[in-house]
Amino acid sequence: MKGLLYVLSAIAVIALGFWAYQENYRTQTTIREVGQLNARIGAAHERLNVLKAEWAYLNRPERLRELADLNFDRLGLLPMTPESFGHAADIPLPLPPIPELGIITDPVEVSSDLRGPNGEEPL
């Protein structure tokens, strides 16, 4: 009986060791993948920063003004002035949503009769 218990214990230790070995390699692989993803994210951030800098450089007001002057005859562009821009208050706001039918919880009875609900005459 003791021999069977020793054999089962040895098999359990070997199985747990094999499982821990596999988990160790899976963890190392996942850590390498996370490092590669972080490197790709960093490169994407660098590219994004370069693109933002290029966009800011190309959208300089003096450059756009020069382009508008150069292409005035061909495109019919007007010179950029502060009056060319609108105000945020001029933008129409969206209308509030219309409630769906059947959602009204407190209906109001409307009548063209000037008498009150109990039949009394108006003052």
C-alpha positions in Angstrom: 0.0 0.0 0.0 2.8 2.4 0.9 4.6 1.5 -2.4 1.5 2.5 -4.4 1.3 5.8 -2.5 5.0 6.5 -3.2 4.5 5.7 -6.9 1.4 8.0 -7.2 3.2 10.8 -5.3 6.2 10.5 -7.7 3.9 10.6 -10.7 2.1 13.7 -9.3 5.4 15.5 -8.7 6.6 14.7 -12.2 3.3 15.8 -13.7 3.4 19.1 -11.7 7.0 19.7 -12.7 6.1 19.1 -16.4 3.2 21.5 -16.1 5.3 24.2 -14.4 8.0 23.8 -17.1 5.4 24.4 -19.8 3.9 27.4 -18.0 7.3 28.9 -17.6 7.9 28.8 -21.4 4.4 30.1 -22.2 5.1 33.0 -19.8 8.4 33.8 -21.4 6.8 33.7 -24.9 4.0 36.0 -23.8 6.6 38.5 -22.2 8.5 38.6 -25.5 5.3 39.2 -27.4 4.3 42.1 -25.0 7.8 43.6 -25.5 7.4 43.4 -29.3 3.9 45.0 -29.1 5.3 47.8 -26.9 8.0 48.5 -29.4 5.4 48.6 -32.2 3.3 51.0 -30.1 6.3 53.2 -29.5 7.1 53.3 -33.2 3.5 54.2 -34.0 3.6 57.0 -31.5 6.8 58.3 -33.1 5.2 58.2 -36.6 2.1 60.0 -35.2 4.2 62.7 -33.7 6.1 63.2 -37.0 2.7 63.4 -38.9 1.4 65.9 -36.4 4.5 68.1 -36.8 4.3 67.9 -40.6 0.6 68.8 -40.4 1.3 71.8 -38.2 4.1 72.9 -40.6 1.9 72.6 -43.7 -1.0 74.4 -42.0 1.0 77.6 -41.1 -1.2 80.6 -41.8 1.6 82.4 -43.7 2.1 79.4 -45.9 -1.7 79.0 -46.6 -1.9 82.8 -47.3 1.0 82.5 -49.9 -0.7 79.5 -51.5 -4.0 81.4 -51.7 -2.2 84.3 -53.3 -0.4 82.2 -55.8 -3.5 80.3 -56.9 -6.0 83.2 -56.7 -6.5 83.4 -60.5 -6.9 79.6 -61.0 -9.0 78.8 -57.9 -10.7 82.1 -57.2 -9.7 81.9 -53.5 -10.2 85.0 -51.3 -7.4 86.2 -49.0 -7.7 84.9 -45.4 -8.8 87.5 -42.9 -10.0 87.2 -39.4 -13.5 88.0 -40.7 -13.4 84.8 -42.8 -14.0 82.7 -39.7 -17.3 82.3 -37.9 -18.2 82.1 -34.2 -19.1 78.9 -32.4 -22.4 80.6 -31.4 -23.4 80.7 -35.1 -23.5 76.9 -35.4 -27.1 75.6 -35.1 -27.6 73.1 -32.3 -29.3 69.8 -33.0 -33.0 69.6 -32.1 -33.9 67.6 -29.0 -35.0 64.1 -29.7 -38.8 63.6 -30.2 -40.1 61.1 -27.7 -41.5 57.9 -29.1 -45.3 57.2 -29.0 -46.6 55.4 -26.0 -44.0 56.8 -23.6 -46.2 59.7 -22.4 -47.0 58.9 -18.7 -49.2 62.0 -17.7 -51.5 62.8 -20.6 -53.4 66.1 -20.6 -56.9 66.2 -21.9 -57.4 69.1 -24.3 -60.8 70.5 -25.1 -62.2 73.5 -27.0 -65.0 73.8 -24.5 -64.3 76.6 -21.9 -66.2 74.8 -19.1 -64.2 73.2 -16.4 -64.0 69.4 -15.7 -67.1 69.6 -13.4 -69.1 71.6 -15.9 -68.7 75.0 -14.1 -68.7 78.2 -16.2 -65.4 80.1 -16.6 -65.0 83.3 -14.5 
